[in-house]
Amino acid sequence: MNSVTPAPDRRVLETPDGRYIVVRGRLWRRARPDLSADVRDRLVHGLMDARRAVKAGRKGDDAAAVADARAAVDRAKRGLGERGPVWWTDGAPDLNRRLARNTPYADWYAGQDETA
């Protein structure tokens, strides 16, 4: 499950293979499905703490704090599998951040209603 919680009236559009979610037409790599709930929760909480630290560092105009916090964001996202080496093993390329309409998911995406 991804660390993104949709608004109650919105669903998260997920590719049929479960590798990506689609946000405003763009693919974003999902978290590793093989992570245990406790590991995923720890990483997600660390990610949220790091994002708050980025905001605080920017507000305080503290470049070193921002750099440290961004490194913590990166570590958490790598731990979740959202960055770094792909977590699937079939050799398929990473299409993270690409527009769905410009990927092998284009036909599938054309038939979706992202606002449902």
Secondary structure, DSSP 4 states (H G I P E B T S, - for coil): --S----TT---EE-TTSSEEEETTEEEEPPPTTS-HHHHHHHHHHHHHHHHHHHHHHHTT-HHHHHHHHHHHHHHHHHHTSSSS-S--S-PPP-TTSBGGGSTTHHHHHT--TT-
